[in-house]
Amino acid sequence: MQALHIIKIGGNVIDNSENLHRFLKDFTALEGAKILVHGGGKVATQIGESMGIEAQMVDGRRITDIDTLRIVTMVYAGLINKNIVAQLQCYGTNAIGLTGADGDFIRAKKRPVKTIDYGFVGDINDDSINPANISKLIDAGFSPVFCALTHDGEGQMLNTNADTIASALALALSGLYETTLVYCFEKKGVLMDVDDDDSLIREINPERYEQLKAEKIIHSGMLPKLDNAFTAISCGVKAVIIGHSDDLGNLKNEQGFGTRLSK
Amino acid sequence: MQALHIIKIGGNVIDNSENLHRFLKDFTALEGAKILVHGGGKVATQIGESMGIEAQMVDGRRITDIDTLRIVTMVYAGLINKNIVAQLQCYGTNAIGLTGADGDFIRAKKRPVKTIDYGFVGDINDDSINPANISKLIDAGFSPVFCALTHDGEGQMLNTNADTIASALALALSGLYETTLVYCFEKKGVLMDVDDDDSLIREINPERYEQLKAEKIIHSGMLPKLDNAFTAISCGVKAVIIGHSDDLGNLKNEQGFGTRLSK
């Protein structure tokens, strides 16, 4: 099977144009089929504020009311996505910027209201992805660039977490490609000591993961990330790599980039 | 050759959600390969104003300064384009929303400063279009939906007139498809008497056009539109049809929709 990299970046890359440009150069240098998934960044909040629309938070979680949905549709699918695409074209990646509505690639369900009404938030699982349609773009030589928006199939755009989109894409496409999922974040990877970048753990397999959890070296915030990663791996994703966006250029070197999780 | 319809809509459709939904249903009902090109509408101006950014006009023409470019990138490529795509998906068209940066489909040149600096406005000709890349999407069963944005190939998004994009697409794709270019506007078509919708002229060929000009039945604002249309036809476009967006459902009936310009 052909190799496919699915790389997710977040606000720490998008909010800094120097970091973003370096990352997009490294993304271009990566050989083979690839998909970029990007989150939002501070610009959505800033633009919302300049329009007099405050972010609505309940229990520390952002609520996507209709005004917020309009703003994220403008900022994620318009401003951020198209500037990334134009820059990638300049560097030589034949990028094509997408939401889940385009090509019916990712169809979500509006989150049901229980105690909190999250508004226009879409939940997805691996059935939400249309791998056959996405593979038409990849096989035609395009690099899809997804922002964190989906649709419900009934005309409604929805806001969906970018990490979740990246993971669902990797799972759904692992039947057609040998998929590697790469999460870029603000750390070098999984660290033995969270304050020491030199304590990077290069490789973790399921046994080592159980050990690291038992020794309480991996705890709190990293647990759901790694649990999800190992679930993806057990469902067919070849590897999940977690590392710093600045280091993506080292991905092609064996053991050069972040922490590699695999069977 | 396979038939391809390229249909352009403007603000009069986009600004009215009832008109837009009827149009998108009619677009879906149209059989065969098709491309939609849409302009902006009032919402870009409204959102600019809500952010405290006034439209800059010089000699009645809008100037695309950097703030205006940000707004049109958000509104055209984000808000309008993705809502059209989500709605088309609901009706059953496998739409994919695009700017000229995506897939390197339309590469423009920033307009040189002479007496007026138009800012980030991109001029195109038929060399600007990448028909091979666009045909990959069409042949894969997607319906491209273009907004009025292009790029310069060096990382810069540019604002380009939607009529011009539609016409350049029709010309460039006429080597691969039997292209018909459809302009939707606020009139039934070319009228013998501009105040009488029943005076619609159904067909105009180049000889009839010369006659109508000589008789001063066609004058002022219609002249550049029709001149451009007949240039496109002489360069390989099969026909150009001008009609009201509300009537698109009649396009499949012979002589049912607007004014048909052809050889």
Interface residues (C-beta under 8 A of the other chain):
Chain A: I47 S50 M51 G52 R70 T73 M74 V75 Y76 A77 G78 L79 N81 K82 N83 V85 A86 Q87 Q89 C90 N94 A95 I96 G97 L98 T99 A101 D102 G103 D104 N133 K136 L137 A140 G141 F142 L149 H151 G153 E154 G155 Q156 M157
Chain B: I47 S50 M51 G52 R70 T73 M74 V75 Y76 A77 G78 L79 N81 K82 N83 V85 A86 Q87 Q89 C90 N94 A95 I96 G97 L98 T99 A101 D102 G103 D104 N133 K136 L137 A140 G141 F142 L149 H151 G153 E154 G155 Q156 M157
